[in-house]
Amino acid sequence: MKVELEKVKPMDIERRSFEIITEELGRELPEDTAPIIKRCIHTSADFDYADNLCFSENAVEKALAAIKAGACIVTDTQMAKAGINKKALAKFGGEVCCFMSDEDVAQAAKEKGTTRATVSMDKAASLKKTLIFAIGNAPTALVRLYELIEEQRIAPELIIGVPVGFVNVVQSKELIMQTDVPYIVARGRKGGSNIAACICNALLYMAGGR
């Protein structure tokens, strides 16, 4: 069987990819959320994100305002941190933080018999900064964020809740959707650190950080 390759210049690959996504979706998406949904599909080649990404009211608008005001992004994996466009974020005065590899976090998690992700959220709560959380791996991070919000110890500008997996993943996302905090959540089992990073990047590009 002869394989026919589409002729696309290297600089046009991303543009062409988004054209294909738009064509195959076959429907219009809300103007404010479309760039985020399409970038998730671009990252994963999974069109389910057109239906399972949930946005709280005015979440995108509030997130863009926070980014432009210099918000920092806290992630639950080094992979997500690596994938976020730090140069674009720095343009607005923000930075990306991940405490998962910190020795004090590892020690506290061992002493308390809990996960590093849980302790990482406690450490983030002590920061005197405007925060956006991008959680792509650990449902325990979302559960702890929910608890901290209920205790009024933290008030994030946005929670990106997209951990992937099977144990408490669905439930942890539903908890975040019960709060008054702006959120972008991938309902169900799907997600991942790459999805968390690509949502951050979509927001950064929408804010003009590209």
C-alpha positions as CSV (number, residue, x, y, z in Angstrom):
1,M,0.0,0.0,0.0
2,K,1.3,3.4,-1.0
3,V,1.4,5.9,1.8
4,E,0.7,9.5,0.8
5,L,2.2,12.1,3.0
6,E,0.8,15.6,3.3
7,K,3.3,18.2,2.3
8,V,3.7,20.7,5.1
9,K,6.5,23.0,5.8
10,P,8.0,22.6,9.4
11,M,6.8,26.1,10.4
12,D,3.3,25.3,9.3
13,I,2.8,21.9,11.1
14,E,1.2,23.4,14.2
15,R,-1.1,25.7,12.1
16,R,-2.1,22.7,9.9
17,S,-2.7,20.6,13.0
18,F,-5.2,23.1,14.4
19,E,-6.9,23.3,11.0
20,I,-7.4,19.5,11.0
21,I,-8.7,19.7,14.6
22,T,-11.2,22.4,13.6
23,E,-12.3,20.4,10.6
24,E,-12.8,17.1,12.5
25,L,-14.6,18.7,15.4
26,G,-17.3,19.7,13.0
27,R,-18.9,22.2,15.5
28,E,-18.2,25.6,16.9
29,L,-16.7,25.8,20.4
30,P,-17.2,28.8,22.8
31,E,-14.9,31.6,21.8
32,D,-13.2,31.8,25.3
33,T,-12.6,28.1,25.8
34,A,-11.9,27.0,22.2
35,P,-8.1,27.7,22.2
36,I,-7.7,25.7,25.4
37,I,-9.8,22.7,24.2
38,K,-8.1,22.6,20.9
39,R,-4.6,22.7,22.4
40,C,-5.6,19.8,24.7
41,I,-6.7,17.9,21.6
42,H,-3.5,18.9,19.8
43,T,-1.4,17.6,22.7
44,S,-3.2,14.3,23.1
45,A,-4.9,13.6,19.7
46,D,-8.0,12.9,21.9
47,F,-11.2,14.6,20.8
48,D,-12.9,13.6,24.1
49,Y,-11.5,16.9,25.6
50,A,-14.1,18.8,23.6
51,D,-16.7,17.3,25.9
52,N,-15.0,16.5,29.2
53,L,-13.2,19.8,29.9
54,C,-15.4,21.7,32.3
55,F,-15.0,25.4,33.0
56,S,-16.4,27.4,35.9
57,E,-18.1,30.6,35.0
58,N,-15.7,33.2,33.7
59,A,-12.7,30.9,34.6
60,V,-10.7,31.9,31.5
61,E,-11.3,35.6,32.0
62,K,-10.2,35.4,35.6
63,A,-7.2,33.2,34.8
64,L,-6.0,35.7,32.1
65,A,-6.3,38.6,34.6
66,A,-4.3,36.7,37.2
67,I,-1.6,35.8,34.7
68,K,-1.3,39.4,33.6
69,A,-1.1,40.5,37.2
70,G,2.0,38.2,37.8
71,A,0.4,35.0,39.2
72,C,2.7,32.1,39.8
73,I,1.8,28.5,38.7
74,V,2.2,25.6,41.2
75,T,2.4,22.1,39.6
76,D,2.4,18.6,41.1
77,T,5.1,17.2,38.8
78,Q,8.4,18.3,37.4
79,M,7.1,17.1,34.0
80,A,4.3,19.7,34.0
81,K,6.8,22.3,35.2
82,A,9.1,21.5,32.3
83,G,6.3,21.7,29.8
84,I,5.0,25.2,30.8
85,N,6.4,28.1,28.8
86,K,8.3,29.8,31.6
87,K,9.6,32.6,29.4
88,A,6.0,33.5,28.5
89,L,5.0,33.5,32.2
90,A,8.1,35.5,33.2
91,K,6.9,38.2,30.8
92,F,4.2,39.0,33.3
93,G,6.4,38.6,36.3
94,G,5.3,35.0,37.2
95,E,7.2,31.8,37.8
96,V,6.5,28.1,37.9
97,C,7.0,26.2,41.2
98,C,7.0,22.5,41.9
99,F,7.9,21.3,45.4
100,M,7.7,17.6,44.8
101,S,11.5,17.0,44.9
102,D,12.1,19.3,47.9
103,E,13.8,17.4,50.8
104,D,11.6,19.0,53.4
105,V,8.5,17.9,51.5
106,A,9.8,14.3,51.3
107,Q,10.6,14.3,55.0
108,A,7.3,15.7,56.1
109,A,5.4,13.2,53.9
110,K,7.3,10.3,55.4
111,E,6.7,11.6,59.0
112,K,3.0,12.2,58.3
113,G,2.4,9.0,56.3
114,T,1.0,11.0,53.4
115,T,1.9,11.8,49.9
116,R,4.5,14.4,48.7
117,A,1.7,16.0,46.6
118,T,-0.3,16.6,49.8
119,V,2.6,18.2,51.6
120,S,3.4,20.2,48.4
121,M,0.0,21.8,48.6
122,D,0.6,22.8,52.2
123,K,3.9,24.3,51.3
124,A,2.3,26.3,48.4
125,A,-0.4,27.5,50.8
126,S,2.4,29.3,52.8
127,L,3.5,31.4,49.7
128,K,2.5,35.0,49.8
129,K,1.8,35.1,46.1
130,T,-1.1,35.0,43.7
131,L,-1.4,31.4,42.7
132,I,-2.7,29.2,39.9
133,F,-2.5,25.4,40.5
134,A,-1.9,23.0,37.6
135,I,-2.5,19.4,38.8
136,G,-2.0,16.7,36.2
137,N,-0.9,13.7,38.2
138,A,-1.9,13.5,41.9
139,P,-5.5,13.4,43.0
140,T,-4.3,13.8,46.6
141,A,-3.1,17.2,45.6
142,L,-6.6,18.2,44.6
143,V,-8.1,16.7,47.7
144,R,-5.7,18.7,49.9
145,L,-6.5,21.9,47.9
146,Y,-10.2,21.3,48.5
147,E,-9.4,20.9,52.3
148,L,-7.3,24.1,52.3
149,I,-10.0,26.0,50.5
150,E,-12.7,24.8,52.9
151,E,-10.4,25.8,55.8
152,Q,-10.0,29.3,54.2
153,R,-6.2,28.9,54.2
154,I,-5.9,29.4,50.5
155,A,-7.8,31.1,47.7
156,P,-6.3,30.3,44.3
157,E,-7.0,32.3,41.2
158,L,-7.5,29.1,39.3
159,I,-7.2,25.4,39.7
160,I,-6.5,23.3,36.7
161,G,-7.6,19.8,37.8
162,V,-6.6,17.2,35.3
163,P,-4.9,14.3,37.1
164,V,-5.0,11.0,35.1
165,G,-5.7,7.6,36.6
166,F,-8.1,5.4,38.5
167,V,-7.9,5.8,42.3
168,N,-9.8,8.8,43.6
169,V,-9.2,10.7,40.3
170,V,-12.8,11.2,39.4
171,Q,-13.8,12.0,43.0
172,S,-11.0,14.6,43.5
173,K,-12.0,16.5,40.4
174,E,-15.7,16.6,41.6
175,L,-14.6,18.0,44.9
176,I,-12.8,21.0,43.2
177,M,-16.0,21.6,41.1
178,Q,-17.9,22.0,44.4
179,T,-15.8,25.0,45.5
180,D,-16.2,28.6,44.7
181,V,-12.7,28.7,43.2
182,P,-12.4,29.2,39.4
183,Y,-11.5,25.9,37.8
184,I,-10.7,24.1,34.6
185,V,-11.3,20.4,35.1
186,A,-11.1,17.3,32.9
187,R,-14.0,15.4,34.2
188,G,-13.5,11.6,34.3
189,R,-10.2,9.6,34.3
190,K,-8.4,11.4,31.5
191,G,-5.7,14.1,31.9
192,G,-2.0,14.1,32.7
193,S,0.9,16.4,33.3
194,N,1.1,17.2,29.6
195,I,-2.5,18.3,29.6
196,A,-1.9,20.5,32.7
197,A,1.0,22.1,31.0
198,C,-0.8,22.6,27.7
199,I,-3.7,24.3,29.4
200,C,-1.3,26.7,31.1
201,N,0.4,27.4,27.8
202,A,-2.9,28.0,26.1
203,L,-3.8,30.6,28.7
204,L,-0.3,32.2,28.5
205,Y,-0.7,32.5,24.7
206,M,-4.2,33.9,25.1
207,A,-2.8,36.5,27.5
208,G,-0.2,37.6,24.9
209,G,2.8,35.9,26.4
210,R,3.9,34.1,23.2
